């Protein structure tokens, strides 16, 4: 901004009166020298007409005071300085005011921005806290659900264990009652020389038989329920129920044609796989006994329908139906050369048949009650039969002559097998014992004890070293065939075990049970290697083929199944 120059003013070199104090002021003064009031040159008339003097060194854009002009010019300078100061003061005031306004606005804006930032931060913190709370809520809900599920599982597990305990007690009661009924039936059978169901004991015998049948059915149903509960309990606990007897434990079963050995939580597949190769249908009632011929080409079967049937293994066709028995045929056996088949029947007889033609050769008569088992000696010179009359009879198969009768069992004789050298005969009975006899003299050599229920089947390994027994106590036992020493007990079946058969090399053992399964075991370790599922009911009989590649099984579903090893 330019500074006012008095030389350029139209009233320069005139006297002016102060509008405030009315006193005269020098020419060119901007402020009253008396009262410092501002002078307005435009509003004042000139007091005298004077010729303006040219200042020596006054510039429009600045003030340069000549040292020689000190009179009235000093006032001009003073007034100009005052004006400059006054003008600067107003500028300072305006600038200060502007600075204050700008600063205030800046402070307000900064505060607003800061508040916004704090608000955003607070919102983010709140969101994070809400997220944490939601996460905790979800976690808490999950924990609550997990606890509820765990409590439910534990409650169900307790219920199942109580039910199992009750079932086991009921099963034990059934076993005791069944044993008593069997004892009574045996007593009646002993009192009836002409056979069961005859004479004065007929009504009592019929009553006891029917009662036994019904109780056996209830016992089976209870056993099935226990098995179902065990499976449910296994689903909750993830491990099999421990078996208390002899400190052994049951092996977990896998569903399907092959077995898996459960080891929680990892599952390990077994190495033995048997697939159904053929299903042979033709029997009209339970198939109680099956056997391979020595060459493995034929299968013979005995049934509740009173017939013996001969089948072609390769073609799966029926070759012969042998009729002649008047009652069930629970036992059959091929002769060592495969040319003959012996059959045991509840009609108290044993019959001998020609394998090739199916013709009946002879009938062996001598037992006083049902004949349950029959076996050829490996040398082919002896035929043994076991009966409900508690005796074992040895016959000459060529002549049909009775050689000797072995007595000693306290209950019916259920199963027979000869030693490999034909010198010994092993018998299993409902009296829970296995007896070892000298086949030449008939003398009792040893009695093997250990099973807690009836013995349904015995078999011997091809090397003659190991004897296996199957029992209604749901176990399989292995014995030293020479000494009679117990080797091990195999657990796994959930119901009575009816039948056992060694593979030719003795490494495997097949078993059939009322639990509708066939199981294959490692004879060395006692571990289950295979589980064969296919029968719809009990499996009373199984047998390995001579080459060990097949298993044949007969069931109370009237079916015969041939299983082939995939190896």
C-alpha positions as CSV (number, residue, x, y, z in Angstrom):
1,X,0.0,0.0,0.0
2,X,1.4,3.4,-0.9
3,X,2.0,6.1,1.9
4,X,0.1,9.4,1.6
5,X,2.3,12.3,0.3
6,X,1.2,15.8,1.4
7,X,2.7,17.4,-1.8
8,X,0.1,15.6,-3.8
9,X,-2.8,16.8,-1.6
10,X,-4.9,19.6,-3.1
11,X,-4.8,21.6,0.1
12,X,-1.1,21.4,0.7
13,X,0.5,24.4,2.4
14,X,-2.8,25.5,4.0
15,X,-3.7,25.8,7.6
16,X,-6.4,23.5,8.9
17,X,-8.6,23.6,12.0
18,X,-9.0,20.5,14.1
19,X,-12.6,19.4,14.1
20,X,-12.2,18.3,17.7
21,X,-10.3,21.2,19.4
22,X,-10.7,23.9,16.6
23,X,-7.1,24.7,16.9
24,X,-4.9,25.3,13.9
25,X,-2.6,22.7,12.6
26,X,0.3,23.0,10.2
27,X,-0.2,22.4,6.6
28,X,-0.2,18.8,5.5
29,X,-0.8,17.4,9.0
30,X,-2.9,14.3,9.1
31,X,-3.5,14.4,12.9
32,X,-4.1,17.3,15.2
33,X,-0.9,18.3,16.9
34,X,-2.9,19.4,19.9
35,X,-5.3,16.6,20.5
36,X,-4.1,13.9,18.0
37,X,-7.5,13.8,16.3
38,X,-7.5,12.8,12.7
39,X,-7.7,15.6,10.2
40,X,-9.8,15.3,7.1
41,X,-8.4,17.6,4.5
42,X,-11.4,17.1,2.2
43,X,-13.9,18.4,4.8
44,X,-12.0,21.6,5.8
45,X,-11.9,24.8,3.8
46,X,-8.5,26.5,3.2
47,X,-7.7,29.1,5.9
48,X,-5.3,31.1,3.7
49,X,-4.2,31.2,0.2
50,X,-0.6,30.3,0.1
51,X,1.5,29.2,-2.7
52,X,2.5,25.6,-2.3
53,X,6.1,25.0,-1.8
54,X,7.9,22.1,-3.4
55,X,9.4,19.8,-0.9
56,X,13.0,19.0,-1.6
57,X,12.9,15.3,-1.2
58,X,9.4,14.0,-0.8
59,X,8.5,10.9,-2.8
60,X,5.2,9.5,-3.6
61,X,6.2,6.0,-2.6
62,X,8.3,6.9,0.4
63,X,9.5,9.7,2.6
64,X,12.9,11.1,2.4
65,X,13.4,14.1,4.7
66,X,15.8,16.7,3.7
67,X,17.9,17.8,6.6
68,X,17.6,21.4,5.6
69,X,13.8,21.5,5.8
70,X,13.1,21.1,9.5
71,X,10.4,23.6,10.3
72,X,6.9,22.5,9.4
73,X,8.2,19.4,7.7
74,X,9.0,17.9,11.1
75,X,5.3,17.8,11.9
76,X,4.6,16.2,8.6
77,X,7.1,13.5,9.4
78,X,5.7,13.1,12.9
79,X,2.2,12.9,11.6
80,X,3.2,10.5,8.9
81,X,4.9,8.2,11.4
82,X,1.9,8.4,13.6
83,X,-0.3,7.5,10.7
84,X,2.0,4.7,9.7
85,X,1.9,3.5,13.3
86,X,-1.9,4.0,13.4
87,X,-2.3,2.1,10.1
88,X,-0.1,-0.7,11.3
89,X,-2.1,-1.0,14.5
90,X,-5.3,-1.4,12.6
91,X,-3.6,-4.0,10.4
92,X,-2.2,-5.7,13.3
93,X,-5.6,-5.8,14.9
94,X,-7.2,-7.2,11.8
95,X,-4.4,-9.7,11.3
96,X,-4.6,-10.8,14.9
97,X,-8.4,-11.1,14.6
98,X,-8.0,-13.1,11.4
99,X,-5.4,-15.3,13.0
100,X,-7.6,-15.9,16.0
101,X,-10.5,-16.8,13.7
102,X,-8.4,-19.1,11.6
103,X,-6.8,-20.7,14.7
104,X,-10.2,-21.2,16.3
105,X,-11.6,-22.7,13.1
106,X,-8.5,-24.9,12.8
107,X,-8.8,-26.0,16.4
108,X,-12.4,-26.7,15.9
109,X,-11.8,-28.7,12.7
110,X,-8.9,-30.6,14.3
111,X,-11.0,-31.3,17.4
112,X,-13.8,-32.5,15.1
113,X,-11.4,-34.6,13.2
114,X,-9.9,-36.0,16.4
115,X,-13.4,-36.6,17.8
116,X,-14.3,-38.4,14.6
117,X,-11.2,-40.5,14.8
118,X,-11.8,-41.3,18.4
119,X,-15.4,-42.1,17.6
120,X,-14.3,-44.4,14.7
121,X,-11.8,-46.0,17.0
122,X,-14.4,-46.5,19.7
123,X,-16.8,-48.0,17.1
124,X,-14.1,-50.4,15.9
125,X,-13.3,-51.3,19.5
126,X,-17.0,-51.9,20.2
127,X,-17.3,-54.0,17.0
128,X,-14.2,-56.0,18.1
129,X,-15.7,-56.5,21.6
130,X,-19.0,-57.5,20.1
131,X,-17.2,-60.0,17.8
132,X,-15.4,-61.4,20.9
133,X,-18.7,-61.7,22.8
134,X,-20.3,-63.4,19.8
135,X,-17.4,-65.8,19.5
136,X,-17.6,-66.5,23.3
137,X,-21.3,-67.0,22.9
138,X,-20.8,-69.4,20.1
139,X,-18.0,-71.2,21.9
140,X,-20.2,-71.3,25.1
141,X,-23.1,-72.6,23.1
142,X,-20.9,-75.3,21.6
143,X,-19.5,-76.2,25.0
144,X,-23.1,-76.4,26.3
145,X,-24.1,-78.6,23.4
146,X,-21.0,-80.7,23.8
147,X,-21.7,-81.1,27.5
148,X,-25.3,-82.0,26.7
149,X,-24.2,-84.6,24.2
150,X,-21.6,-85.9,26.6
151,X,-24.2,-86.2,29.4
152,X,-26.6,-87.9,26.9
153,X,-23.9,-90.3,25.9
154,X,-22.9,-91.1,29.5
155,X,-26.5,-91.6,30.5
156,X,-27.1,-93.9,27.5
157,X,-23.9,-95.7,28.3
158,X,-25.0,-96.2,31.9
159,X,-28.4,-97.4,30.7
160,X,-26.8,-99.9,28.3
161,X,-24.4,-101.2,30.9
162,X,-27.3,-101.7,33.3
163,X,-29.3,-103.5,30.6
164,X,-26.2,-105.6,29.8
165,X,-25.8,-106.5,33.4
166,X,-29.5,-107.5,33.6
167,X,-29.2,-109.4,30.4
168,X,-26.1,-111.3,31.6
169,X,-27.9,-112.3,34.8
170,X,-31.0,-113.4,32.8
171,X,-28.8,-115.4,30.4
172,X,-27.0,-117.1,33.4
173,X,-30.4,-118.0,34.9
174,X,-31.5,-119.4,31.5
175,X,-28.3,-121.5,31.3
176,X,-28.9,-122.9,34.8
177,X,-32.5,-123.7,34.0
178,X,-31.6,-125.2,30.7
179,X,-29.0,-127.4,32.4
180,X,-31.6,-128.6,34.9
181,X,-34.1,-129.3,32.1
182,X,-31.4,-131.2,30.2
183,X,-30.6,-133.2,33.3
184,X,-34.3,-134.1,33.7
185,X,-34.5,-135.1,30.1
186,X,-31.4,-137.3,30.4
187,X,-32.9,-138.9,33.5
188,X,-36.1,-139.7,31.6
189,X,-34.1,-141.0,28.6
190,X,-32.2,-143.3,31.0
191,X,-35.5,-144.5,32.4
192,X,-36.9,-145.3,29.0
193,X,-35.1,-148.3,27.5
194,X,-37.2,-148.1,24.3
195,X,-36.2,-144.6,23.7
196,X,-37.3,-141.1,24.6
197,X,-41.0,-140.3,24.5
198,X,-42.2,-143.9,25.1
199,X,-43.8,-145.6,28.0
200,X,-44.8,-143.9,31.2
201,X,-42.4,-141.0,30.7
202,X,-44.0,-139.9,27.4
203,X,-46.0,-137.0,28.8
204,X,-43.2,-135.8,31.1
205,X,-40.7,-136.1,28.3
206,X,-42.9,-134.1,25.9
207,X,-43.5,-131.5,28.6
208,X,-39.8,-131.1,29.4
209,X,-38.9,-131.1,25.7
210,X,-41.4,-128.3,25.0
211,X,-40.3,-126.4,28.0
212,X,-36.7,-126.7,27.0
213,X,-37.5,-125.6,23.5
214,X,-39.3,-122.5,24.7
215,X,-36.6,-121.7,27.2
216,X,-33.9,-122.2,24.6
217,X,-35.8,-119.7,22.4
218,X,-36.0,-117.2,25.2
219,X,-32.3,-117.8,25.9
220,X,-31.5,-117.1,22.2
221,X,-33.6,-114.0,22.2
222,X,-31.8,-112.8,25.3
223,X,-28.5,-113.5,23.8
224,X,-29.4,-111.6,20.7
225,X,-30.5,-108.7,22.8
226,X,-27.2,-108.7,24.7
227,X,-25.4,-108.8,21.4
228,X,-27.4,-105.8,20.2
229,X,-26.7,-103.9,23.4
230,X,-23.0,-104.6,23.1
231,X,-23.0,-103.1,19.6
232,X,-24.8,-100.0,20.9
233,X,-22.5,-99.7,23.8
234,X,-19.5,-100.1,21.5
235,X,-20.9,-97.2,19.4
236,X,-21.0,-95.0,22.5
237,X,-17.7,-96.0,24.0
238,X,-15.6,-96.7,20.9
239,X,-14.2,-99.9,22.4
240,X,-15.4,-103.4,22.9
241,X,-16.9,-104.6,26.1
242,X,-14.3,-106.5,28.1
243,X,-15.0,-110.1,28.8
244,X,-14.4,-111.0,32.4
245,X,-13.9,-114.7,31.9
246,X,-10.2,-115.6,32.1
247,X,-9.3,-112.0,31.6
248,X,-9.8,-112.1,27.9
249,X,-11.6,-109.6,25.8
250,X,-14.0,-109.8,23.0
251,X,-12.8,-108.8,19.5
252,X,-14.7,-106.0,17.8
253,X,-16.7,-107.2,14.8
254,X,-17.0,-105.4,11.5
255,X,-20.0,-105.8,9.3
256,X,-19.6,-107.2,5.8
257,X,-18.2,-110.3,4.2
258,X,-14.8,-109.6,5.5
259,X,-13.6,-108.7,9.0
260,X,-11.9,-105.7,10.3
261,X,-10.2,-105.6,13.6
262,X,-11.2,-102.5,15.4
263,X,-8.6,-100.7,17.4
264,X,-10.0,-97.4,18.4
265,X,-9.7,-95.0,16.7
266,X,-7.8,-96.6,13.8
267,X,-9.3,-99.4,11.8
268,X,-7.1,-102.2,10.4
269,X,-8.3,-104.5,7.7
270,X,-7.8,-108.2,8.0
271,X,-5.8,-110.2,5.6
272,X,-8.3,-113.0,5.0
273,X,-11.1,-112.5,2.6
274,X,-13.6,-115.1,1.7
275,X,-16.4,-114.4,-0.8
276,X,-19.5,-116.3,-1.4
277,X,-18.8,-118.6,-4.4
278,X,-22.0,-120.6,-4.5
279,X,-25.2,-121.0,-2.5
280,X,-26.7,-124.5,-2.6
281,X,-30.4,-124.7,-2.1
282,X,-32.5,-127.9,-1.9
283,X,-32.9,-128.9,1.7
284,X,-36.4,-128.2,3.1
285,X,-35.2,-127.8,6.7
286,X,-32.1,-127.0,8.7
287,X,-28.8,-128.1,7.4
288,X,-27.1,-129.6,10.5
289,X,-23.9,-131.1,9.0
290,X,-21.6,-130.5,6.0
291,X,-18.3,-132.0,4.9
292,X,-15.9,-132.0,2.0
293,X,-14.9,-135.2,0.3
294,X,-11.1,-136.0,0.6
295,X,-10.5,-134.8,-2.9
296,X,-12.5,-131.6,-2.4
297,X,-14.8,-132.2,-5.4
298,X,-17.9,-133.1,-3.4
299,X,-19.9,-131.8,-0.5
300,X,-22.2,-133.9,1.6
301,X,-24.9,-132.4,3.8
302,X,-27.2,-133.8,6.5
303,X,-30.5,-132.1,7.4
304,X,-33.5,-131.9,9.6
305,X,-35.5,-132.9,6.6
306,X,-34.1,-136.5,7.1
307,X,-32.0,-136.5,4.0
308,X,-28.4,-136.7,3.1
309,X,-27.4,-134.8,-0.1
310,X,-24.3,-134.9,-2.3
311,X,-23.3,-131.9,-4.3
312,X,-20.8,-131.1,-7.0
313,X,-18.6,-128.3,-5.7
314,X,-17.4,-127.0,-9.1
315,X,-20.8,-126.9,-10.8
316,X,-22.8,-126.3,-7.6
317,X,-25.4,-128.9,-8.6
318,X,-27.1,-131.6,-6.6
319,X,-25.9,-135.1,-7.5
320,X,-27.8,-137.4,-5.1
321,X,-30.5,-137.2,-2.4
322,X,-30.1,-140.1,0.0
323,X,-33.3,-141.0,1.8
324,X,-33.9,-143.7,4.4
325,X,-33.6,-142.0,7.8
326,X,-36.7,-141.5,9.8
327,X,-35.5,-138.4,11.7
328,X,-33.0,-135.6,11.7
329,X,-29.5,-136.2,10.3
330,X,-27.2,-134.1,12.6
331,X,-23.9,-135.8,11.6
332,X,-22.1,-137.0,8.5
333,X,-18.6,-138.1,7.6
334,X,-16.7,-139.2,4.5
335,X,-14.5,-142.3,4.6
336,X,-10.8,-141.6,4.2
337,X,-10.9,-142.8,0.6
338,X,-14.1,-140.8,-0.1
339,X,-16.0,-143.8,-1.4
340,X,-18.4,-144.0,1.6
341,X,-20.5,-141.6,3.6
342,X,-21.7,-142.3,7.1
343,X,-24.7,-140.5,8.5
344,X,-25.9,-140.3,12.1
345,X,-29.6,-139.8,12.8
346,X,-32.1,-139.1,15.6
347,X,-33.7,-142.3,14.5
348,X,-31.0,-144.0,16.7
349,X,-29.2,-145.5,13.7
350,X,-26.1,-144.9,11.6
351,X,-26.2,-145.5,7.8
352,X,-23.5,-146.1,5.3
353,X,-23.9,-144.9,1.7
354,X,-22.0,-145.3,-1.5
355,X,-20.8,-141.9,-2.6
356,X,-20.8,-142.5,-6.3
357,X,-24.2,-144.1,-6.7
358,X,-25.9,-142.8,-3.5
359,X,-27.0,-146.3,-2.6
360,X,-27.5,-147.4,1.0
361,X,-24.9,-150.0,2.0
362,X,-25.9,-150.9,5.6
363,X,-27.4,-149.6,8.8
364,X,-25.8,-149.8,12.2
365,X,-28.2,-150.4,15.1
366,X,-27.3,-150.4,18.7
367,X,-27.8,-147.0,20.3
368,X,-30.8,-146.6,22.7
369,X,-31.3,-142.9,21.8
370,X,-30.6,-140.3,19.2
371,X,-27.2,-140.6,17.4
372,X,-25.7,-137.1,17.2
373,X,-22.2,-137.7,15.9
374,X,-20.2,-140.0,13.6
375,X,-16.5,-140.2,12.6
376,X,-14.2,-142.4,10.6
377,X,-10.7,-143.2,11.8
378,X,-8.0,-141.9,9.4
379,X,-6.9,-145.5,8.7
380,X,-10.5,-146.3,7.7
381,X,-10.8,-149.3,10.1
382,X,-13.1,-147.8,12.7
383,X,-16.4,-145.9,12.6
384,X,-17.3,-144.1,15.9
385,X,-20.8,-142.9,16.8
386,X,-21.9,-140.7,19.8
387,X,-25.4,-140.6,21.2
388,X,-27.8,-138.9,23.5
389,X,-27.6,-142.2,25.5
390,X,-24.2,-140.9,26.8
391,X,-22.3,-143.7,25.1
392,X,-19.8,-144.0,22.2
393,X,-19.8,-147.0,20.0
394,X,-17.0,-148.3,17.8
395,X,-18.0,-150.2,14.6
396,X,-16.3,-152.1,11.9
397,X,-17.4,-150.1,8.8
398,X,-16.9,-153.0,6.4
399,X,-19.0,-155.5,8.3
400,X,-21.2,-153.3,10.5
401,X,-20.1,-155.3,13.6
402,X,-20.1,-153.4,17.0
403,X,-16.6,-153.6,18.4
404,X,-16.9,-151.9,21.7
405,X,-19.0,-149.3,23.7
406,X,-17.3,-146.5,25.7
407,X,-19.1,-145.1,28.7
408,X,-18.2,-142.3,31.1
409,X,-19.9,-139.1,29.9
410,X,-22.6,-137.8,32.2
411,X,-24.6,-136.2,29.4
412,X,-25.2,-136.8,25.7
413,X,-22.2,-137.1,23.4
414,X,-22.3,-134.4,20.8
415,X,-19.1,-134.6,18.8
416,X,-16.3,-137.0,17.9
417,X,-12.8,-136.9,16.2
418,X,-10.0,-139.4,15.9
419,X,-6.3,-138.6,16.3
420,X,-4.2,-138.6,13.1
421,X,-2.7,-142.0,13.9
422,X,-6.2,-143.4,14.7
423,X,-5.0,-144.5,18.2
424,X,-7.0,-142.1,20.1
425,X,-10.6,-140.9,20.0
426,X,-11.8,-137.6,21.4
427,X,-15.4,-137.0,22.4
428,X,-17.2,-133.8,23.4
429,X,-20.3,-133.8,25.6
430,X,-23.1,-131.7,27.1
431,X,-21.4,-132.5,30.4
432,X,-18.8,-129.8,29.5
433,X,-15.9,-132.2,29.2
434,X,-13.7,-133.6,26.4
435,X,-12.7,-137.2,27.0
436,X,-9.7,-138.9,25.4
437,X,-10.0,-142.7,24.8
438,X,-7.8,-145.4,23.6
439,X,-9.5,-146.5,20.4
440,X,-8.1,-150.0,20.6
441,X,-8.9,-150.9,24.2
442,X,-11.6,-148.3,24.9
443,X,-9.8,-147.2,28.1
444,X,-10.2,-143.6,29.2
445,X,-6.9,-141.7,28.9
446,X,-7.7,-138.2,29.9
447,X,-10.6,-135.7,30.6
448,X,-10.2,-132.1,29.5
449,X,-12.2,-129.5,31.5
450,X,-12.6,-125.8,31.1
451,X,-15.8,-125.0,29.2
452,X,-18.7,-123.8,31.2
453,X,-21.5,-125.0,28.9
454,X,-22.1,-127.9,26.5
455,X,-19.4,-128.8,24.0
456,X,-20.8,-128.8,20.5
457,X,-17.9,-129.6,18.3
458,X,-14.2,-130.7,18.4
459,X,-11.6,-131.0,15.6
460,X,-8.0,-131.8,15.4
461,X,-5.2,-130.2,13.3
462,X,-3.7,-132.2,10.4
463,X,-0.4,-132.4,12.2
464,X,-2.2,-134.0,15.2
465,X,-0.8,-131.5,17.7
466,X,-3.7,-129.3,18.5
467,X,-7.3,-130.0,19.4
468,X,-10.0,-127.3,19.1
469,X,-13.4,-127.3,20.9
470,X,-16.5,-125.1,20.4
471,X,-19.0,-124.6,23.2
472,X,-22.3,-123.0,24.0
473,X,-20.4,-120.8,26.5
474,X,-19.6,-118.7,23.3
475,X,-15.9,-119.6,23.4
476,X,-13.4,-121.7,21.5
477,X,-10.6,-123.5,23.3
478,X,-7.3,-124.8,22.0
479,X,-5.7,-127.8,23.7
480,X,-2.5,-129.8,23.3
481,X,-3.8,-133.0,21.7
482,X,-1.1,-135.1,23.4
483,X,-1.1,-133.8,26.9
484,X,-4.6,-132.2,27.1
485,X,-3.1,-129.0,28.4
486,X,-5.2,-125.9,27.7
487,X,-3.4,-123.6,25.2
488,X,-5.7,-120.6,24.8
489,X,-9.3,-119.5,24.8
490,X,-10.7,-117.6,21.8
491,X,-13.4,-115.0,22.4
492,X,-15.4,-113.2,19.7
493,X,-18.7,-115.0,19.0
494,X,-21.7,-113.4,20.6
495,X,-23.7,-116.6,21.0
496,X,-23.1,-120.3,21.3
497,X,-20.4,-121.7,19.0
498,X,-21.6,-124.9,17.3
499,X,-18.8,-125.9,15.0
500,X,-15.0,-125.6,14.3
501,X,-12.7,-126.8,11.5
502,X,-9.0,-126.5,11.0
503,X,-7.4,-125.4,7.7
504,X,-5.1,-128.2,6.3
505,X,-2.0,-126.3,7.4
506,X,-3.4,-125.7,10.9
507,X,-2.8,-122.0,10.7
508,X,-6.5,-121.0,10.5
509,X,-9.6,-122.2,12.4
510,X,-13.1,-121.6,11.1
511,X,-16.1,-121.5,13.5
512,X,-19.9,-121.2,13.1
513,X,-22.3,-119.8,15.7
514,X,-25.8,-119.0,16.7
515,X,-24.9,-115.3,16.1
516,X,-25.3,-116.2,12.3
517,X,-21.6,-115.6,11.6
518,X,-18.6,-117.7,10.5
519,X,-15.3,-116.5,11.8
520,X,-11.8,-117.4,10.8
521,X,-9.1,-117.2,13.5
522,X,-5.3,-117.2,13.6
523,X,-4.6,-120.3,15.7
524,X,-1.2,-119.0,16.9
525,X,-2.4,-115.6,18.2
526,X,-6.1,-116.3,18.6
527,X,-6.9,-113.1,16.7
528,X,-9.9,-113.0,14.3
529,X,-8.8,-112.8,10.7
530,X,-12.1,-113.0,8.8
531,X,-15.8,-112.6,9.3
532,X,-18.2,-114.3,6.8
533,X,-21.7,-113.0,6.8
534,X,-24.4,-114.6,4.6
535,X,-26.5,-117.0,6.7
536,X,-29.8,-115.7,8.0
537,X,-29.8,-118.0,11.0
538,X,-27.6,-120.3,13.1
539,X,-24.5,-121.9,11.5
540,X,-24.4,-125.5,13.0
541,X,-21.6,-126.7,10.7
542,X,-18.5,-125.5,8.8
543,X,-15.6,-127.4,7.1
544,X,-12.4,-126.4,5.3
545,X,-11.7,-127.9,1.9
546,X,-8.6,-130.2,1.7
547,X,-6.7,-127.5,-0.2
548,X,-7.7,-124.8,2.3
549,X,-9.1,-122.5,-0.5
550,X,-12.7,-123.0,0.4
551,X,-15.1,-123.2,3.4
552,X,-18.5,-124.8,3.3
553,X,-21.2,-123.9,5.8
554,X,-24.6,-125.2,6.6
555,X,-27.3,-123.1,8.3
556,X,-30.7,-123.4,9.9
557,X,-31.8,-121.1,7.1
558,X,-31.8,-124.3,5.0
559,X,-28.9,-123.0,2.9
560,X,-25.4,-124.3,2.1
561,X,-22.8,-121.7,1.2
562,X,-19.4,-122.3,-0.4
563,X,-16.9,-119.6,0.4
564,X,-13.8,-119.1,-1.7
565,X,-10.6,-117.5,-0.3
566,X,-9.4,-114.5,-2.3
567,X,-5.6,-114.8,-1.9
